[in-house]
Amino acid sequence: MSEADLPSAYIRRRLGSEDAHYGGNLVAGAKQLEIVGDLITELAMRYDGDEGLFRAYESVEFLAPLYAGDWVEAKGRIVRVGNSARTCEFEVWKVGGPRNDISESAAEFLDQPVLVCKAVGTTVVTKDHQRFAHGSDTHERAVGQEARSKP
């Protein structure tokens, strides 16, 4: 199966004042993980017709802060498919934000988006919940690398 055959997902949203958790309107990293959770759910729905269960993060990197008023774009894609596990990669980018130096309501999109979070996670969709056939799904497939067996 080629990478083009595996689904991807995309979310764009503004972080509001209700998302600020710390002083200075800083948004907690947990908000980014919530967005990643929505992406992995969409990926499972697209691939298997089921929301699946987010099993684990392999890695999470918070690379830059986010604040209330920032705009983010998040992207996810399935990169490896096993019998029931789907490994996914995610990126969250800051693409815009407020310009309080100009006025209380000024905002603009960035010329160069800033990568604020990278993550790899696995969702599980048990065989009895997989609604879509994908050919010979009895062996794990990898995109861009050799298949790895999972215990």
C-alpha positions as CSV (number, residue, x, y, z in Angstrom):
1,M,0.0,0.0,0.0
2,S,1.4,3.4,-0.9
3,E,1.4,6.5,1.2
4,A,-1.1,8.0,-1.1
5,D,-3.6,5.3,-0.2
6,L,-3.4,6.1,3.5
7,P,-5.6,8.8,4.8
8,S,-4.6,12.2,6.2
9,A,-6.5,14.7,8.3
10,Y,-6.4,18.5,8.8
11,I,-7.7,20.9,11.4
12,R,-7.5,24.7,11.6
13,R,-8.7,26.5,14.7
14,R,-8.2,29.6,16.8
15,L,-7.2,29.2,20.4
16,G,-9.5,31.4,22.5
17,S,-9.2,32.9,25.9
18,E,-11.0,29.7,27.3
19,D,-7.9,27.7,26.1
20,A,-5.5,29.8,28.2
21,H,-4.4,27.9,31.3
22,Y,-1.3,29.7,32.6
23,G,-0.3,33.3,33.2
24,G,0.3,35.5,30.2
25,N,-2.5,33.7,28.3
26,L,-0.2,30.7,27.8
27,V,-2.1,27.6,26.4
28,A,-1.3,24.3,28.0
29,G,0.3,21.6,25.8
30,A,-2.7,19.4,26.6
31,K,-4.7,21.5,24.2
32,Q,-2.4,20.5,21.4
33,L,-2.8,16.8,22.4
34,E,-6.6,17.3,22.4
35,I,-6.3,18.5,18.8
36,V,-4.1,15.5,18.0
37,G,-6.8,13.2,19.6
38,D,-9.4,14.6,17.2
39,L,-7.0,14.0,14.2
40,I,-6.3,10.4,15.2
41,T,-10.1,9.8,15.6
42,E,-10.7,11.1,12.1
43,L,-7.9,9.0,10.7
44,A,-9.4,5.9,12.2
45,M,-12.8,6.8,10.9
46,R,-11.5,7.4,7.4
47,Y,-9.5,4.1,7.3
48,D,-11.7,1.7,9.3
49,G,-15.1,3.4,9.7
50,D,-14.7,3.4,13.4
51,E,-13.3,5.9,15.9
52,G,-10.9,3.4,17.4
53,L,-9.1,3.8,20.7
54,F,-6.0,6.1,21.1
55,R,-3.7,3.6,22.7
56,A,-0.4,5.4,23.2
57,Y,2.0,8.2,22.2
58,E,5.4,7.0,21.0
59,S,6.7,10.6,21.2
60,V,5.5,14.1,21.8
61,E,7.6,17.2,21.4
62,F,6.4,20.7,22.3
63,L,8.6,23.1,20.3
64,A,7.2,26.6,20.9
65,P,4.6,28.2,23.1
66,L,1.0,29.0,22.1
67,Y,-1.2,31.8,23.5
68,A,-4.8,32.7,23.5
69,G,-5.7,34.2,20.1
70,D,-3.2,32.1,18.1
71,W,-4.4,30.3,15.0
72,V,-3.1,26.7,14.6
73,E,-3.2,24.2,11.8
74,A,-2.8,20.5,12.7
75,K,-2.1,17.7,10.3
76,G,-2.0,14.0,10.8
77,R,-1.5,11.0,8.6
78,I,-1.4,7.2,9.0
79,V,2.2,6.0,8.4
80,R,2.0,2.3,9.4
81,V,-0.9,-0.2,9.5
82,G,-0.9,-3.4,11.4
83,N,-3.7,-5.9,12.0
84,S,-5.4,-3.6,14.4
85,A,-2.9,-0.8,15.1
86,R,-2.5,2.3,13.1
87,T,0.6,4.4,13.7
88,C,0.2,8.1,12.9
89,E,2.4,11.2,12.7
90,F,1.2,14.7,13.7
91,E,2.3,18.2,13.4
92,V,0.8,21.4,14.9
93,W,1.8,24.7,13.4
94,K,1.1,28.2,14.6
95,V,-0.1,30.1,11.5
96,G,-1.3,33.4,12.9
97,G,-2.1,35.4,16.0
98,P,-3.1,38.6,17.6
99,R,-1.3,41.9,17.1
100,N,-2.0,43.6,20.3
101,D,0.8,46.1,19.5
102,I,-1.5,47.5,16.8
103,S,-4.9,47.3,18.5
104,E,-7.0,45.1,20.7
105,S,-8.6,43.4,17.6
106,A,-5.7,43.4,15.2
107,A,-4.5,39.9,14.0
108,E,-2.6,38.5,11.1
109,F,-1.4,35.3,9.6
110,L,2.4,34.6,9.8
111,D,4.6,34.7,6.6
112,Q,6.3,31.6,7.9
113,P,4.3,29.1,10.1
114,V,6.0,27.9,13.3
115,L,6.1,24.2,14.1
116,V,4.9,24.1,17.8
117,C,4.3,20.3,18.3
118,K,5.3,17.0,16.7
119,A,3.9,13.7,17.9
120,V,3.7,10.0,16.9
121,G,0.8,7.9,18.3
122,T,-1.0,4.7,17.8
123,T,-4.7,4.0,17.6
124,V,-6.3,0.6,17.7
125,V,-9.3,-0.6,15.8
126,T,-10.1,-4.2,16.7
127,K,-10.9,-6.5,13.7
128,D,-14.6,-6.8,14.7
129,H,-14.9,-3.0,14.4
130,Q,-13.1,-2.6,11.1
131,R,-15.8,-1.9,8.5
132,F,-13.7,-1.3,5.4
133,A,-11.7,-4.0,3.5
134,H,-8.1,-3.1,2.6
135,G,-7.0,-6.1,0.6
136,S,-4.6,-8.4,2.4
137,D,-4.5,-6.9,5.8
138,T,-3.1,-10.0,7.6
139,H,0.5,-8.5,7.6
140,E,1.7,-5.2,8.9
141,R,2.6,-2.7,6.2
142,A,4.9,0.3,6.5
143,V,5.2,3.4,4.4
144,G,8.7,4.5,3.6
145,Q,10.3,1.8,5.8
146,E,10.4,-1.9,6.4
147,A,7.5,-3.4,8.3
148,R,8.1,-3.8,12.0
149,S,6.5,-6.6,13.9
150,K,4.6,-5.7,17.1
151,P,4.3,-8.1,20.0
